Amino acid sequence: MYAQTSDLIDSIEEDMLHFNEVATLTKENENYQPYIISTFKGKELEKLGISNLKEALTLVPGVDMATDNFNNQTPIFRGSNPQAYGQSKLFIDDVLVNNVFFDSYSEYLSFPIEMIKRIEVVRGPGSKTDGFNAYAGSIHVVTYAENFKDLNNNDKLIFKYGSYDYIMGGFVTNFNMDSLSINTDFYYQQDDKSLYAGPDGLSQGVFGEYNKQFSQTGYAPVWLKEYSLGLNMKYKDFSLKGRIHQHTQGSAYGINLALPLKDDRLKSPNYYLELGYNTTINNYEIDIKAGVKYDAFDSKSKLGPDGLALSATAIFNDGVYSEHFASQVSLYQSSFIKYTALSKHTITFGYRFLNEETTDMVSKLSNRTNGNVGLVDYTETLPFFDVDAKRNTTIISLQDEFTYDASLSFLYGINYESTSLNNTNLNPRISIVYQPSLDNIFKAIYSRSHRNPSWQEMFTKNNQARVGNIDLNAERVDAFEFAYIKKLSSDTYTQANIFYLINKDQIYNSSTSPMYQNVVDTNIHGIELEYKSNLTLMDQLYVNYTYVNGNTFINGTKYNSLPNVANSLAKAYYIFNFTSELALSSIIKYTGSKDRVSEDSREKVKAYTTLDLALQYDNTKYDYKLTLSAKNVTNETVKFPSPPDTYYEDYLQESRNFLITVVKEF
């Protein structure tokens, strides 16, 4: 009996070590991490009726959404520069997927939630020090390629049908044998969505006083056609990660702010392939990666309406048409060594090299001289983009995780980054986690980070709405964050985060000053409050509230507000499990009103509250799930702010809509 008891204890200890390792790798012990982090499980998001990555991110404290005339949507973290795209970074299975042209990841916001195992969102700059600089936050999407011994993922088929003629089909498969594991996911989705819009930018004089008469009101084509194929392979210490992601959408509100045709489109392909090698030799963990990424801006659209006149001779009786194409290739290589022999210390040192280059560019327009029908190739004479655009970046990183004792730990490090465009930045970071007891956790974080200018901001040419500026500096931020977490039980906690952000050299342009310039500084302060609990054995409640405020300085002039930023954001969801198979959930989100930029005389963007409902039936006998969801049930008017002198009535978003999802596991 003693021997059996000893074996049982050894087995339990082994299991505990295994599951502790899993928890560490998956951020399940997020409350103890040296970051301000939120983790959402895919299965739970499915139960809430969440359809895609964008909807999931709207649950994160302090995160709002913004869009532009391309319908290039982006999450805004804590009110930081709603006009910038690259302030946050998106990683798919640890691979950075932000495109080069905009430095955005709008094409991945429609990524179906059924393909996602877990989402980890780190709020605040300096969220990673291993070769990346995230300005306002980082989003880590973990697919079902993540696998642990004894915790294998199921294969599954997914089908969806919803409003706007939305259809989706896809699958996830896993293969495991000895030291080899292979994961593949694929999906195709499309819809026929259009949103009421207008009057368009011509009404505000974007093409001059004469052309105001041709302004249109109608429907912006924001339809979607998208497919994605992902492959993750691991054999012993070697890995291969790849994805073909082809995203095509309607031309939305028009490249030049004139309402386009229904079939006008913008393609945003994003392909990547990464090879990795990770091994441990004595006290050294070695991580080596090399990869290539391809993305492009590929637009075919009607730029101006019939009758548009750019001069006395250039009268476009049949409208202005265009084809714009620019492709970029990124090559990168990184090597990091983690050293664990020093008592209480884990030291990580390494580098990351990145080469970004435009490989092709095409610029075709209707004849600018006489307005004749037919496209003229202006690639050489009037390019819309610099075909010679390129940038090399070197990042050197040093980090130390120091565990002083069971209650006190530190993480501190520094990133040095230099680019071939004369941008050099030194970003330090220190995080302190103090845990006087198991249910009381304190965090204090100081970090500095930056955002390099995007390709669009630097290299755009011959465009009256956007003028590139090769002399731009990187945006910079210094952040101070404090957090307190009170764990009331294993599944109940409250959390309060206080933050203060000092932003310098933020990049801005407008219709009156179209060249991108470093002219905006902001000081932002706020608080995030969270509560998560199981009120009974059959339910789950999550509530968060964020207050954001601050000052804006434009060319030295102070304004006591943050334009296009909601001072208050509140989100909550509630899941009630009637049985182990049947669950009803609801999501309520409140977004406060938003001030305009100083030169915009329009009234504030109005506050709104939305309600979503979902019902899920999970048949455990036959391993299938049926989810019915309704979004914006009360048909609330939701608008994202437009820049001044463009779409006067802002950008109207989806009304009430419905979705049916069927998932079959094997």
Secondary structure, DSSP 8 states (H G I E B T S, - for coil): -HHHHHHHHHHHHHHHHHHHHHHHHTTTTGGGSSSEEEEEEHHHHHHTT--BHHHHHTTSTTEEEE--TT---EEEETT--TT-STTEEEEETTEE---TTTS--GGGTT-BGGGEEEEEEEESS----SS---SSEEEEEEETT--BTTB----EEEEEEETTTEEEEEEEEEEEETTEEEEEEEEEEEE--EEEE-S-GGGGTTT-SGGGGG---EEEE--EEEEEEEEEEEETTEEEEEEEEEEEEE-TT-TTSS---TT-EEE--EEEEEEEEEEEETTEEEEEEEEEEEEEEEEEEEEE-TTEESSSS-EETT-EEEEEEEEEEEEEEEEEEEE--STTEEEEEEEEEEEEEEEEEEEEEE-TTT--SSEEE-TTTS-SB-TT-EEEEEEEEEEEEEEEETTEEEEEEEEEEEETTS-EEEEEEEEEEEEEETTEEEEEEEEEEEE---HHHHHB-S-SS-B--TT---EEEEEEEEEEEEEEETTEEEEEEEEEEEEEEEEE--SSS-B-EEEEEEEEEEEEEEEEE-SSTTEEEEEEEEEEEEEEEETTEEESS-TT-BSEEEEEEEEEESSSSEEEEEEEEEE--B---TT--S--B--EEEEEEEEEEEETTTTEEEEEEEESTT----EE---TTS-TT-EE---SEEEEEEEEE-
